[in-house]
Amino acid sequence: MESHNPPHRWVSDRMGYTVPGVSMLRNGRRNPTLSTMRLIESSFGWPVTDQVEYAEGDWTEAFNKMLRDKYEEANKR
């Protein structure tokens, strides 16, 4: 199955975050703060403890993978 990237608007609507803010997170131009990680956890169920493991390296890649998985899951319904 081909993986589809969710639109920034889809992500921002679920997080209550701006589209430009989502874009910067997804492109690695902004690192998440602890409060942003908590927001991601409450919006998508990705635990802060898991996010912290990626904070020093591949957080952006892991974030985008999680979003693709959640988007595909939401569109299967």
C-alpha positions as CSV (number, residue, x, y, z in Angstrom):
1,M,0.0,0.0,0.0
2,E,1.3,3.4,-0.9
3,S,1.8,5.8,1.9
4,H,0.3,9.3,1.6
5,N,1.4,12.4,3.4
6,P,-1.4,14.2,5.1
7,P,-2.0,17.8,4.2
8,H,-0.6,20.4,6.7
9,R,-4.2,21.6,7.2
10,W,-5.3,18.1,8.3
11,V,-2.5,18.1,10.9
12,S,-3.1,21.7,12.0
13,D,-6.8,21.1,12.5
14,R,-6.2,18.2,14.8
15,M,-3.5,20.0,16.8
16,G,-5.0,23.5,16.9
17,Y,-1.7,24.6,15.5
18,T,-1.1,27.0,12.6
19,V,-0.4,25.6,9.1
20,P,3.0,27.5,8.9
21,G,3.9,26.0,12.4
22,V,3.0,22.5,11.2
23,S,5.0,23.1,8.1
24,M,8.1,24.1,10.1
25,L,7.8,21.1,12.3
26,R,7.4,18.7,9.4
27,N,10.3,20.2,7.5
28,G,12.7,20.3,10.4
29,R,12.9,24.0,10.5
30,R,11.4,24.1,14.0
31,N,12.2,21.8,16.9
32,P,9.2,20.8,19.1
33,T,9.0,22.3,22.6
34,L,7.9,20.1,25.5
35,S,4.4,21.8,25.3
36,T,4.3,21.0,21.5
37,M,5.2,17.4,22.2
38,R,2.4,17.2,24.8
39,L,0.0,18.7,22.3
40,I,1.0,16.0,19.7
41,E,0.5,13.3,22.3
42,S,-3.0,14.5,23.1
43,S,-3.9,15.0,19.4
44,F,-2.4,11.9,17.9
45,G,-1.5,9.5,20.8
46,W,2.2,9.7,20.2
47,P,3.6,9.6,23.8
48,V,6.1,12.3,24.8
49,T,8.4,9.7,26.1
50,D,8.6,8.2,22.6
51,Q,9.1,11.6,21.0
52,V,12.0,12.4,23.3
53,E,13.8,9.4,22.1
54,Y,13.9,11.0,18.7
55,A,14.6,14.6,19.9
56,E,18.3,14.4,19.3
57,G,18.1,13.1,15.8
58,D,15.3,11.9,13.6
59,W,12.3,13.5,15.3
60,T,11.1,15.0,12.1
61,E,11.2,11.7,10.2
62,A,9.5,9.9,13.1
63,F,6.8,12.7,13.3
64,N,6.0,12.4,9.6
65,K,5.9,8.6,9.7
66,M,3.5,8.8,12.7
67,L,1.3,11.3,10.8
68,R,1.2,9.2,7.6
69,D,0.1,6.2,9.7
70,K,-2.6,8.2,11.5
71,Y,-3.8,9.7,8.2
72,E,-4.0,6.3,6.5
73,E,-5.9,4.9,9.5
74,A,-8.3,7.8,9.5
75,N,-9.0,7.4,5.7
76,K,-9.7,3.6,6.0
77,R,-12.9,4.3,7.8
